[in-house]
Amino acid sequence: MDARELTNAVESQRDALVKDFCSMLRVKAVGPESGGEGEHERAKHIVALAKRLGLKDVEVIESSDPNVPSGKRPNIVIRVKGRSPKRLWVISHMDTVPEGDVSAWGTPPFEPTIKDGRIYGRGSEDNGQELMASLYGLATVVRSGIVPEIDVGLVMVADEEHGNVHGIDFLLAKDIFRKGDLVVVPDHGSTDGSELEVVEKGIAWIDVEVMGKQTHASTPDKGVNALEAASKFMLAAVAKLRGKYAARDELFDPPRSTFEATRCESNGPNVNTVPGKQRFAFDFRVLPGYPLDEVMADLRAVADDISRSEHVQISLSFLQKAEAAPRTPLDSEVVQRLSAAIALTRKVTPKPTGIGGGTCAAPFRRDGMDAVVWATVASVAHDANEYCVIDNLMGDAKVYALLFAGDGVRRG
């Protein structure tokens, strides 16, 4: 079989794939943190579908969670043996965020609606599209009688939307994966399917509390204005950090570290009081190579200077801290394999990129695995009226089929 025959075999299942996709979307998989019952029912649905599609090695690995009715958070692992013991994994997730404001939806969030080449419904793009595309891609390879070049595994995890405790982190602790495995995490992408995310910035969210002394605004000398001191600290801090951590990496957009003041809390309802306390937050996205502890030490030094000059106390604490994971080399095997499959099917030139946000590729990279984040998306995840573009669903299924087959198909 050649590449065109394999992708045609995927295309011939368009109606069946769309039907099965819509059937899955009707089964809610909202986590307990958002008032849902977890992924138990959706996992049962996917397991039955995988077996019906001819995938035989299907395992469910459960994490205990008393916050859901079943008491378990299921993770599905589907394996197909290849001709080499090297392993390739695609890691998608079953859970979704809740629907949010139902009145903002034009269609029922959990009754998928097909319109204008799209499937509308909660979880359709995030992450149902890639879950179903990878499942059908692998099933097509197996049913076509192709033995993959290397071992292939699909993993559909729980709990991605709320921290991965019962999903990716749970499975990593089970030693299911090993150093040297190739990993694709299809939970971020571009509209044309050309971008392969290979590196992420470090992330630091920092809470700032400035304590002065409250007084009447008509007698400001009796107090210490925490808002004014906070403003001076904010400006001095970002100026220092932007000046010191000024390296550029053109894989990223923007290609520099970013240091932004973000949330600012109310310091009181009235105008005629000098505030004695002011709280705000920073969001830092830091290029790999700059340790977050070093950034924090510089921030603390600025805080100390302002504390002395303005006679205030400044407290700093991390709300989130994630060091940049090692980057996946541009010449790594997973980048090369995925790039070849994309080029054959999407007729675009694959482009490695970096992003400022965090993804589930990071823990795999930290554990010594080359991971790529890729998908073809409309970028409507979590939106009201979330949708999946059917052509993206089919195109990505074809990419997965070629990726999984490897040299089992002719590329001429």
C-alpha positions in Angstrom: 0.0 0.0 0.0 1.3 3.5 -0.8 0.6 6.7 1.1 -2.2 7.8 -1.2 -4.0 4.5 -0.8 -3.7 4.8 3.0 -5.0 8.4 3.1 -7.8 7.4 0.8 -8.7 4.6 3.2 -9.0 7.2 5.9 -11.1 9.5 3.7 -13.5 6.7 2.9 -14.5 6.6 6.6 -15.5 10.3 6.8 -19.2 9.6 7.5 -18.4 6.9 10.1 -15.8 9.0 11.8 -18.1 12.0 12.1 -20.9 9.8 13.4 -18.7 8.2 16.0 -17.3 11.6 17.0 -20.7 13.0 17.6 -21.7 10.0 19.6 -18.7 10.4 21.9 -19.4 14.2 22.4 -22.8 13.4 23.8 -21.2 11.6 26.7 -20.2 14.3 29.2 -16.7 14.2 30.7 -16.5 17.2 33.0 -14.3 16.9 36.1 -15.6 17.1 39.6 -13.9 20.5 40.2 -16.5 21.9 37.7 -19.4 20.0 39.1 -19.1 17.0 36.7 -18.9 13.3 37.2 -15.6 12.7 35.5 -14.6 10.6 32.5 -16.0 7.2 33.5 -18.9 7.0 31.0 -16.9 8.5 28.2 -14.0 6.1 28.8 -16.4 3.1 28.5 -17.7 4.5 25.3 -14.2 5.0 23.8 -13.1 1.5 24.8 -16.1 0.0 23.1 -15.5 2.0 20.0 -11.7 1.1 19.9 -12.5 -2.6 20.0 -15.2 -2.2 17.4 -12.6 -0.6 15.1 -10.3 -3.6 15.5 -7.9 -2.4 18.1 -7.4 -5.3 20.5 -4.8 -4.3 23.1 -6.9 -1.8 25.1 -6.2 -1.2 28.8 -7.9 1.1 31.3 -5.7 2.3 34.2 -7.6 4.0 36.9 -6.7 6.5 39.5 -8.7 6.6 42.7 -10.8 9.7 43.2 -13.6 9.9 45.9 -14.9 13.1 44.3 -16.6 11.3 41.4 -19.5 8.8 41.6 -17.4 5.9 40.2 -14.6 6.6 42.6 -12.1 6.2 39.7 -10.6 8.4 37.0 -9.9 6.2 34.0 -7.0 6.5 31.5 -7.1 4.5 28.3 -3.9 3.0 26.8 -4.2 1.4 23.3 -1.1 -0.4 21.9 -0.2 -1.8 18.5 3.1 -3.7 18.1 5.5 -2.6 15.4 8.5 -4.1 13.8 10.9 -2.2 16.2 10.7 -1.9 20.0 11.1 1.9 19.7 7.8 3.5 20.8 5.7 6.4 19.6 2.8 7.8 21.8 0.0 10.2 21.1 -1.4 11.7 24.3 -4.9 13.2 24.1 -7.4 13.9 26.8 -11.0 12.8 27.4 -12.1 15.5 29.9 -13.6 18.8 28.9 -14.4 22.1 30.6 -18.1 22.8 31.4 -20.3 24.6 28.9 -20.2 27.9 30.7 -23.1 30.4 29.9 -25.6 28.2 28.0 -27.3 31.3 26.6 -24.1 32.2 24.7 -24.4 29.0 22.7 -26.3 28.8 19.4 -26.6 25.1 19.7 -26.9 22.7 22.6 -23.4 22.3 24.1 -23.7 18.5 24.6 -25.8 17.7 21.5 -23.3 18.0 18.7 -24.6 19.9 15.7 -23.2 19.7 12.1 -23.3 23.0 10.2 -21.2 24.6 7.5 -18.5 21.9 7.6 -18.2 22.1 11.4 -19.2 20.0 14.4 -20.4 22.3 17.2 -20.2 21.0 20.8 -18.3 21.2 24.0 -15.0 19.4 23.7 -15.2 19.1 19.9 -11.8 20.8 19.4 -10.4 20.4 22.9 -9.6 17.6 22.7 -12.1 15.4 21.0 -10.9 16.1 17.4 -7.4 14.8 18.0 -8.6 11.9 20.2 -10.8 10.7 17.4 -8.4 11.5 14.6 -5.6 9.5 16.2 -8.0 6.6 17.0 -9.2 6.3 13.4 -5.8 6.9 12.0 -4.4 3.9 14.0 -7.4 1.7 13.3 -7.1 2.4 9.6 -3.4 1.3 9.6 -4.3 -2.0 11.5 -7.3 -2.8 9.3 -5.2 -2.1 6.2 -2.9 -4.9 7.2 0.0 -2.6 7.8 2.5 -3.5 10.6 3.8 -0.1 12.0 7.5 0.5 11.7 7.7 1.1 15.5 5.4 0.4 18.4 2.5 2.8 18.6 0.5 3.8 21.6 -2.6 6.0 22.0 -3.2 7.3 25.5 -6.5 9.1 26.4 -6.0 10.6 29.8 -8.3 12.0 32.5 -8.0 15.2 34.4 -6.1 17.3 31.9 -8.3 20.4 32.4 -7.6 20.4 36.2 -3.9 19.7 36.7 -3.2 16.1 35.4 -3.0 14.5 38.9 -5.2 11.6 37.8 -4.0 11.6 34.3 -0.5 12.3 32.9 1.2 12.7 36.3 -0.4 9.4 37.5 0.7 7.5 34.4 4.2 8.9 34.5 4.5 7.5 38.0 3.5 4.1 36.7 6.5 3.9 34.4 4.3 3.3 31.4 6.6 5.6 29.4 10.4 5.4 29.3 13.3 7.7 28.4 13.8 7.8 24.6 10.1 7.4 23.7 8.7 9.6 21.0 5.7 11.7 22.1 3.0 13.7 20.2 0.7 15.9 22.4 -2.1 17.2 20.1 -3.4 19.9 22.3 -2.2 23.1 20.6 -1.6 24.0 17.0 -2.2 26.2 14.0 -5.0 26.7 11.5 -3.0 25.1 8.6 -1.4 22.3 10.6 2.1 23.6 9.9 3.3 24.5 13.4 5.2 21.9 15.5 5.7 23.2 19.1 9.1 22.0 20.4 9.8 24.4 23.3 8.0 26.4 25.9 8.9 29.3 28.1 9.2 29.1 31.8 6.1 30.5 33.7 6.0 32.4 36.9 2.8 33.9 38.4 3.7 36.1 41.3 1.4 37.6 43.9 2.6 41.0 45.3 1.4 42.6 48.5 2.5 46.1 49.5 1.8 47.3 53.0 1.9 51.0 53.9 -0.3 52.9 56.3 -3.9 54.0 55.6 -4.9 57.6 56.3 -7.3 60.3 55.1 -6.5 61.6 51.6 -6.5 65.1 52.9 -3.6 64.4 55.3 -1.4 62.1 53.2 1.7 62.8 55.3 0.2 60.9 58.2 0.2 57.7 56.1 2.2 55.7 53.6 0.5 55.3 50.2 0.6 51.6 49.3 -0.8 52.2 45.8 1.9 54.7 45.0 4.7 52.4 46.3 3.2 49.5 44.4 3.2 51.5 41.2 6.8 52.5 41.6 7.8 48.9 42.3 5.8 47.6 39.4 7.5 50.0 36.9 11.0 49.5 38.4 10.7 45.7 38.4 9.6 45.3 34.8 12.2 47.8 33.6 15.0 45.9 35.4 13.9 42.4 34.3 13.3 43.4 30.7 16.7 45.0 30.5 18.6 42.1 32.1 16.7 39.2 30.5 16.8 40.5 27.0 17.9 37.5 24.9 15.8 36.7 21.8 14.8 33.3 20.4 13.0 33.6 17.0 11.2 30.3 17.5 8.9 32.2 19.9 6.3 34.9 19.2 7.1 37.3 20.8 10.8 36.2 20.6 11.7 37.5 24.1 10.9 36.9 27.7 7.8 38.8 28.8 7.3 40.5 32.2 3.8 41.8 32.7 1.8 43.3 35.6 -1.7 41.8 35.4 -4.3 41.4 38.1 -4.8 44.4 40.4 -7.1 44.1 43.5 -9.3 46.8 44.9 -7.8 48.7 47.8 -11.1 50.1 49.0 -14.4 51.5 47.7 -13.9 55.2 48.4 -11.8 57.9 46.8 -10.8 59.9 49.9 -8.6 57.3 51.6 -4.9 56.8 51.1 -4.7 53.0 50.9 -2.6 51.1 53.4 -2.5 47.9 51.4 -2.3 47.1 47.7 -2.2 43.7 46.0 -1.4 42.9 42.4 0.2 40.1 40.3 2.9 39.6 37.7 2.8 37.1 34.9 6.3 36.2 33.7 7.0 34.0 30.6 10.8 33.4 30.6 12.9 32.0 27.8 14.7 28.7 28.4 18.1 29.3 29.9 17.0 31.8 32.5 16.3 30.1 35.9 13.2 31.4 37.5 15.0 31.6 40.9 17.4 34.1 39.4 14.5 36.2 38.1 12.8 36.0 41.5 16.0 37.1 43.3 16.2 40.2 41.0 12.6 40.9 41.7 13.2 40.6 45.4 16.2 43.1 45.1 13.9 45.7 43.5 11.3 45.1 46.1 13.9 45.7 48.9 15.0 48.9 47.3 11.4 50.2 47.1 10.7 49.0 50.6 13.5 51.2 51.9 12.8 54.3 49.9 9.0 54.3 50.3 8.9 52.9 53.8 6.6 50.0 52.9 6.8 46.2 53.3 6.6 44.1 50.0 5.7 40.4 50.1 6.2 38.2 47.1 4.9 34.7 46.6 4.6 32.3 43.7 1.1 31.5 42.5 2.6 29.2 39.8 6.2 28.3 39.0 7.2 26.1 36.1 10.8 26.1 34.8 11.1 25.7 31.1 11.5 22.1 30.1 14.3 21.0 27.8 13.5 21.7 24.2 12.9 19.0 21.7 15.8 19.1 19.1 14.7 20.2 15.7 16.5 17.2 14.2 14.8 14.7 16.6 13.2 11.6 15.2 9.7 12.6 16.3 10.0 16.0 14.6 11.3 14.4 11.4 8.6 11.7 11.3 5.7 14.1 12.0 7.1 16.6 9.6 7.2 14.0 6.8 3.6 13.0 7.4 2.3 16.6 7.5 4.2 17.5 4.3 2.6 14.6 2.5 -1.0 15.2 3.6 -1.3 18.9 4.3 0.8 20.3 1.5 2.4 22.8 3.9 6.0 23.2 5.1 6.2 22.1 8.8 7.6 24.9 11.0 9.0 24.3 14.5 7.9 26.9 17.0 8.0 27.8 20.7 5.1 29.1 22.8 4.7 31.1 25.9 2.0 28.9 27.4 2.5 25.6 29.1 1.4 22.3 27.7 1.4 18.6 28.7 4.5 18.0 26.7 6.7 19.6 29.4 6.6 16.6 31.9 7.6 14.2 29.1 10.5 16.4 28.0 11.6 16.6 31.7 11.6 12.8 31.8 13.9 12.5 28.8 11.4 12.1 26.0 11.3 14.1 22.8 7.8 15.6 22.6 6.1 17.7 19.9 2.8 19.5 20.4 0.8 19.6 17.1 -2.8 19.8 15.8 -4.8 21.6 13.1 -7.1 23.9 15.0 -9.5 26.7 14.7 -8.4 28.0 18.2 -11.9 27.9 19.7 -11.1 25.7 22.7 -13.2 26.6 25.8 -15.2 29.1 23.8 -19.0 29.2 23.7 -20.0 27.6 20.4 -16.8 25.6 20.3 -16.4 23.6 17.1 -14.3 21.2 15.2 -13.7 21.8 11.5 -14.5 18.4 9.8 -11.7 18.9 7.2 -9.2 19.3 10.1 -10.5 16.2 11.7 -10.0 14.2 8.5 -6.7 15.8 7.6 -5.2 15.1 11.0 -6.5 11.5 10.9 -4.6 11.1 7.6 -1.4 12.5 9.2 -1.7 10.1 12.1 -2.2 7.1 9.7 1.0 8.0 7.9 2.9 8.7 11.1 1.9 5.4 12.6 2.6 3.4 9.4 6.1 4.8 9.1 8.0 2.9 6.4 5.1 0.5 6.2 3.8 2.5 3.3 5.5 3.7 0.1 6.0 7.4 0.0 6.3 7.8 -3.8 
